[in-house]
Amino acid sequence: MFDIICIGSATVDVFVDTESRLFHGRKNYVSVPFGAKILIENMRTSTGGGGSNTASAFARFGLRTAYIGNVGYDEHTNTILESMREDGVHTNMAVKRGRSGYSVILDAKGHDRTILVFKGSNNDLRAGDVKLSRLKTKFLYFGTMLGTAYKTQYRVARYAKQKKILVAMNMSLYLAKKGKKFLSPMLKCVDVLIMNKEEAKALTKKIKILEQINALHKFGPDIVVITDAKKGAYASNGKERLHVHGKKMRIIEATGAGDAFASGFITGLMRYDDLMYALQMGQAEAESVLSHYGAKEKLLILAEIRKIIKRKPAKITKF
């Protein structure tokens, strides 16, 4: 029996330190001159992907965790799987077929990162790849997947609803843009929905956080969380609405911060059944990842995050 099973993407991530050489003009744009050969200061290789990042985080928190996803079958497969196994994740339900996912993260000091993503076979997770009878777990966590893999997640979500297994979903902008009609059947099976403000706007067509949360509750989820970058995050369980405020800090690199928040928040719900403490855990885990390069380099264990929260808790207010 697992505490949680993560179904999502897994990739090899290459971080390229551009030292701002690719940023020109308006800061929201990256410019790469044709024919140029650009020297870089440094590069780092790690593993990532929404399913892999959260699985590692949950396992480090002490939850009995399994991962399901198509990690490809090439020179990167063992690297991806071994990185999760080192954190204590059970990977025997992972699928090996096709090509592994791969991301190149163009990073620059003082700017958000730009990510070039090759999905590989991540979205080729087929219905037959997931044996429903093996889903012995208290909780399921869905990272964003598209195409065939999304259909497979929906099949799993309907099974979870029947078996009273709780489902959490972290939705990306790709998926949010699919719209209400496409997503409604899935969201009726989701208990905890986590999105950022931009994603919530794309799905609900609402601008204000409170309006977004009210609209998302109507889709089905009992608990709705909207993250808002430096402003922190907002959560509602239908009875109480809380805002965890972001702390002033030096952000080193943002990759994986959303996954970190989600894993901390869900662990808080599972361990303590407390919305306020779940927000504290999500914020502390996200800030730990934001203060280091890579999505997994500074994932916390339970004792560490509890110590951080006790020493310097984030400000939480009602809204």
Backbone torsions as a table, in degrees:
resi	resn	phi	psi	omega
1	MET	NA	123.7	178.3
2	PHE	-94.1	156.1	170.6
3	ASP	-77.6	-40.3	-177.9
4	ILE	-153.7	142.8	174.2
5	ILE	-120.4	128.1	179.9
6	CYS	-100.6	129.6	175.8
7	ILE	-119.2	112.7	-176.0
8	GLY	-177.5	-169.2	-175.3
9	SER	-81.3	159.4	174.5
10	ALA	-144.7	133.0	-174.3
11	THR	-140.2	165.9	163.0
12	VAL	-93.9	131.1	-179.7
13	ASP	-111.8	129.8	174.5
14	VAL	-113.7	117.5	180.0
15	PHE	-95.0	120.9	-179.6
16	VAL	-108.9	119.3	179.4
17	ASP	-85.2	102.8	-174.9
18	THR	-86.8	-10.6	-178.5
19	GLU	50.5	39.5	176.2
20	SER	68.6	8.3	-176.6
21	ARG	-67.7	-23.0	-176.9
22	LEU	-95.9	-2.0	-176.6
23	PHE	-99.3	118.3	-178.3
24	HIS	-137.5	154.2	177.2
25	GLY	62.8	-135.6	179.8
26	ARG	-62.6	136.4	-171.1
27	LYS	-67.1	-13.7	-179.1
28	ASN	-83.4	2.3	-175.9
29	TYR	-123.7	146.4	174.9
30	VAL	-108.2	135.0	-179.1
31	SER	-119.9	121.5	177.5
32	VAL	-117.4	106.0	-177.8
33	PRO	-63.3	138.6	176.5
34	PHE	-64.6	139.7	176.3
35	GLY	77.4	1.5	-175.8
36	ALA	-82.5	151.9	169.6
37	LYS	-119.7	111.0	-171.1
38	ILE	-108.2	121.5	177.9
39	LEU	-75.1	139.7	177.9
40	ILE	-116.4	157.2	-176.9
41	GLU	-79.4	-38.3	-172.9
42	ASN	-164.0	161.5	171.7
43	MET	-147.2	148.5	-178.1
44	ARG	-133.8	146.8	177.9
45	THR	-117.1	134.3	179.2
46	SER	-145.3	-169.6	173.3
47	THR	-122.1	153.2	-177.8
48	GLY	-155.2	-150.6	-174.2
49	GLY	97.9	142.0	-174.7
50	GLY	-57.9	-37.7	179.1
51	GLY	-73.1	-43.1	-179.5
52	SER	-67.5	-46.0	-178.5
53	ASN	-59.4	-47.9	-176.6
54	THR	-72.0	-36.2	178.1
55	ALA	-60.1	-45.5	178.2
56	SER	-62.6	-40.8	-179.4
57	ALA	-65.0	-46.6	179.6
58	PHE	-60.4	-42.9	-179.3
59	ALA	-64.2	-40.1	178.7
60	ARG	-66.1	-26.8	176.2
61	PHE	-76.6	-3.8	177.3
62	GLY	96.0	8.1	177.7
63	LEU	-84.4	140.5	175.6
64	ARG	-73.1	110.8	-165.1
65	THR	-123.9	140.6	173.4
66	ALA	-126.5	155.2	178.6
67	TYR	-120.4	137.4	172.8
68	ILE	-127.6	129.1	177.6
69	GLY	175.2	165.0	177.3
70	ASN	-93.8	109.7	-176.3
71	VAL	-96.4	6.7	-179.9
72	GLY	79.2	176.2	178.8
73	TYR	-140.6	83.6	-179.3
74	ASP	-154.8	-159.8	-175.4
75	GLU	-68.3	-13.1	-178.4
76	HIS	-97.1	-12.9	-171.6
77	THR	-57.5	-50.9	-177.5
78	ASN	-65.0	-35.1	177.6
79	THR	-61.1	-45.6	-179.2
80	ILE	-63.8	-47.6	-177.4
81	LEU	-69.0	-41.2	-177.4
82	GLU	-65.0	-35.3	179.4
83	SER	-62.6	-35.9	177.1
84	MET	-75.3	-39.7	179.8
85	ARG	-62.3	-36.3	178.7
86	GLU	-62.0	-26.7	178.0
87	ASP	-89.1	-3.5	178.3
88	GLY	98.2	13.0	-179.6
89	VAL	-82.4	136.4	175.1
90	HIS	-82.9	122.8	-174.3
91	THR	-116.8	14.1	-175.4
92	ASN	-71.8	-9.1	175.6
93	MET	-98.6	2.2	177.7
94	ALA	-70.1	149.5	-178.5
95	VAL	-104.5	139.1	178.3
96	LYS	-117.9	101.7	-179.1
97	ARG	-160.1	136.6	177.4
98	GLY	79.5	-143.7	-176.0
99	ARG	-112.2	145.8	179.9
100	SER	-72.5	153.3	175.1
101	GLY	-73.5	152.4	-174.4
102	TYR	-149.4	135.1	178.8
103	SER	-130.7	141.4	172.3
104	VAL	-115.1	119.6	-176.7
105	ILE	-104.5	113.6	177.1
106	LEU	-88.3	112.4	-172.5
107	ASP	-112.3	148.1	175.9
108	ALA	-151.0	140.8	179.6
109	LYS	-62.4	132.7	177.8
110	GLY	83.5	1.6	179.6
111	HIS	-130.2	157.2	170.4
112	ASP	-71.9	160.9	-178.1
113	ARG	-83.5	157.2	171.8
114	THR	-115.2	130.8	-174.2
115	ILE	-117.2	127.1	172.4
116	LEU	-97.9	117.3	-170.1
117	VAL	-114.3	127.1	169.0
118	PHE	-110.3	111.0	-174.3
119	LYS	-70.1	-23.3	-177.8
120	GLY	57.4	-130.7	-178.6
121	SER	-98.7	10.3	-178.6
122	ASN	-52.6	-40.7	-177.2
123	ASN	-88.1	6.4	176.8
124	ASP	-101.9	51.7	173.8
125	LEU	-98.1	110.5	-170.9
126	ARG	-94.0	161.2	-178.6
127	ALA	-55.2	-41.7	-178.7
128	GLY	-70.5	-12.2	179.1
129	ASP	-76.7	-19.9	-176.7
130	VAL	-113.9	109.6	177.7
131	LYS	-82.8	109.6	-174.4
132	LEU	-59.4	-32.3	-178.7
133	SER	-67.0	-16.3	-179.5
134	ARG	-91.4	-1.9	-178.0
135	LEU	-83.4	65.0	178.4
136	LYS	-89.8	92.6	-173.6
137	THR	-155.4	160.0	175.9
138	LYS	-85.6	-30.6	-172.1
139	PHE	-141.4	145.2	170.8
140	LEU	-117.8	139.5	177.6
141	TYR	-121.0	125.0	179.4
142	PHE	-107.1	118.7	164.3
143	GLY	-82.8	164.5	-177.8
144	THR	-67.5	129.1	173.7
145	MET	-136.7	155.6	-175.7
146	LEU	-124.6	172.2	173.8
147	GLY	59.1	-132.7	-178.3
148	THR	-58.7	-40.4	-178.1
149	ALA	-65.1	-36.3	177.4
150	TYR	-63.9	-42.5	177.7
151	LYS	-61.0	-38.0	178.0
152	THR	-66.7	-42.5	176.4
153	GLN	-59.6	-41.1	179.8
154	TYR	-63.2	-40.7	176.2
155	ARG	-60.1	-43.6	178.3
156	VAL	-64.9	-40.3	-179.0
157	ALA	-63.0	-41.1	178.3
158	ARG	-64.7	-39.8	176.3
159	TYR	-62.7	-43.1	179.8
160	ALA	-60.7	-40.0	178.9
161	LYS	-60.5	-42.3	179.4
162	GLN	-65.6	-37.4	-175.4
163	LYS	-93.1	4.2	-179.7
164	LYS	59.6	36.9	171.6
165	ILE	-90.8	129.7	-179.4
166	LEU	-72.4	144.1	-178.1
167	VAL	-124.8	128.2	172.2
168	ALA	-113.4	144.4	-179.7
169	MET	-136.6	133.1	174.7
170	ASN	-110.1	110.2	-170.3
171	MET	-98.6	133.3	178.1
172	SER	-91.5	171.5	179.2
173	LEU	-64.7	-35.0	177.4
174	TYR	-52.1	-47.2	-175.4
175	LEU	-77.0	-41.0	-179.1
176	ALA	-58.3	-35.0	-179.3
177	LYS	-69.6	-11.2	176.3
178	LYS	-67.4	-24.7	172.9
179	GLY	93.2	168.7	-174.6
180	LYS	-59.8	-46.7	-176.0
181	LYS	-60.8	-43.3	-179.0
182	PHE	-68.7	-40.8	-170.9
183	LEU	-89.4	-17.6	-174.9
184	SER	-54.3	-45.3	179.8
185	PRO	-59.1	-40.5	178.2
186	MET	-66.5	-47.2	-173.9
187	LEU	-65.5	-22.3	175.2
188	LYS	-68.7	-17.9	179.8
189	CYS	-100.7	-2.5	-174.8
190	VAL	-97.6	131.7	179.3
191	ASP	-92.5	-37.0	-179.1
192	VAL	-128.4	120.5	-179.5
193	LEU	-115.0	128.0	180.0
194	ILE	-122.7	126.9	179.8
195	MET	-144.1	163.5	168.6
196	ASN	-94.6	173.7	-172.6
197	LYS	-61.7	-40.4	-179.7
198	GLU	-64.7	-41.1	179.3
199	GLU	-66.7	-41.8	178.8
200	ALA	-63.5	-37.5	178.0
201	LYS	-64.6	-42.0	-179.4
202	ALA	-62.6	-36.7	-177.4
203	LEU	-82.6	-43.4	-172.9
204	THR	-93.2	-18.9	-174.2
205	LYS	65.8	17.9	177.8
206	LYS	-104.0	151.8	-178.7
207	ILE	-102.2	-42.5	-177.3
208	LYS	-78.1	141.9	-177.0
209	ILE	-55.8	-48.2	-177.3
210	LEU	-61.2	-40.7	177.9
211	GLU	-65.8	-38.6	177.6
212	GLN	-62.5	-46.3	-178.7
213	ILE	-62.1	-45.8	179.1
214	ASN	-60.7	-40.7	179.4
215	ALA	-66.4	-40.3	-178.4
216	LEU	-69.2	-35.6	175.2
217	HIS	-58.7	-36.8	-178.2
218	LYS	-66.7	-21.8	176.8
219	PHE	-72.1	-22.2	178.6
220	GLY	139.8	-36.8	-175.6
221	PRO	-61.2	136.4	177.3
222	ASP	-74.4	-33.9	-179.8
223	ILE	-122.1	129.1	179.8
224	VAL	-122.8	132.8	177.5
225	VAL	-126.8	132.6	174.5
226	ILE	-124.0	120.3	177.5
227	THR	-90.6	149.6	-175.2
228	ASP	-140.8	55.0	174.1
229	ALA	49.3	-127.0	-174.2
230	LYS	-65.8	-17.8	179.9
231	LYS	-79.4	-8.8	178.3
232	GLY	100.0	-135.1	-176.5
233	ALA	-151.4	156.5	-179.5
234	TYR	-121.7	137.1	-178.9
235	ALA	-136.5	145.7	177.9
236	SER	-141.4	137.8	172.7
237	ASN	-113.4	15.7	-179.7
238	GLY	90.4	-19.1	179.5
239	LYS	-112.9	-40.6	177.5
240	GLU	-129.0	147.0	179.5
241	ARG	-124.9	123.5	-174.6
242	LEU	-127.8	145.9	177.6
243	HIS	-119.4	117.4	173.0
244	VAL	-93.5	124.1	-175.2
245	HIS	-86.2	137.5	175.5
246	GLY	-70.4	147.4	178.4
247	LYS	-91.1	152.4	173.0
248	LYS	-70.3	124.4	-176.0
249	MET	-157.1	162.2	175.8
250	ARG	-88.2	115.7	-179.7
251	ILE	-88.8	121.7	179.6
252	ILE	-86.1	-46.5	-175.9
253	GLU	-165.1	137.8	-167.6
254	ALA	-98.6	-6.2	-176.8
255	THR	-60.9	128.2	176.2
256	GLY	87.1	-0.8	-177.7
257	ALA	-65.0	-37.8	178.1
258	GLY	-65.4	-41.3	176.6
259	ASP	-64.4	-39.0	179.4
260	ALA	-63.5	-45.9	178.1
261	PHE	-58.4	-47.9	-177.3
262	ALA	-59.5	-44.1	-178.4
263	SER	-67.2	-39.0	177.0
264	GLY	-65.7	-43.8	-178.9
265	PHE	-63.1	-48.3	-178.6
266	ILE	-64.2	-40.2	177.3
267	THR	-61.8	-40.2	177.2
268	GLY	-60.1	-41.9	177.2
269	LEU	-64.3	-44.0	-176.5
270	MET	-69.0	-42.2	-175.5
271	ARG	-78.1	-38.9	-168.4
272	TYR	-122.9	-9.8	179.7
273	ASP	49.4	46.5	-174.7
274	ASP	-140.0	117.0	-176.0
275	LEU	-62.4	-40.3	-178.3
276	MET	-66.2	-45.5	-179.0
277	TYR	-69.8	-32.6	176.5
278	ALA	-61.8	-40.7	176.8
279	LEU	-65.3	-39.3	177.0
280	GLN	-60.3	-43.9	-179.0
281	MET	-67.7	-41.7	179.2
282	GLY	-62.4	-44.8	-178.7
283	GLN	-66.5	-42.7	-179.7
284	ALA	-64.5	-40.8	179.5
285	GLU	-67.8	-41.3	178.7
286	ALA	-63.5	-43.7	-178.9
287	GLU	-66.7	-31.5	175.9
288	SER	-65.0	-44.1	178.9
289	VAL	-67.7	-38.9	179.5
290	LEU	-63.7	-23.5	-176.6
291	SER	-89.6	6.9	-179.7
292	HIS	-141.9	162.3	174.4
293	TYR	-77.0	139.4	174.2
294	GLY	89.3	160.4	-175.0
295	ALA	-82.9	-18.4	-173.4
296	LYS	-122.1	-5.6	-170.7
297	GLU	-64.6	-27.8	-179.1
298	LYS	-133.6	44.7	169.5
299	LEU	-70.7	139.7	-173.3
300	LEU	-95.3	158.5	168.6
301	ILE	-95.2	167.7	-173.0
302	LEU	-59.9	-42.9	-179.0
303	ALA	-62.3	-38.4	-179.7
304	GLU	-66.6	-44.8	-175.7
305	ILE	-71.2	-34.7	177.0
306	ARG	-65.8	-36.9	178.1
307	LYS	-65.3	-42.2	179.0
308	ILE	-62.3	-45.1	-178.5
309	ILE	-66.2	-38.1	179.1
310	LYS	-68.2	-40.0	-176.8
311	ARG	-74.9	-43.6	-176.5
312	LYS	-146.9	77.7	-178.7
313	PRO	-67.5	150.0	175.3
314	ALA	-72.8	152.4	177.3
315	LYS	-74.0	131.7	177.8
316	ILE	-126.8	130.6	178.7
317	THR	-130.4	161.6	173.9
318	LYS	-84.9	154.0	177.1
319	PHE	-138.5	NA	NA
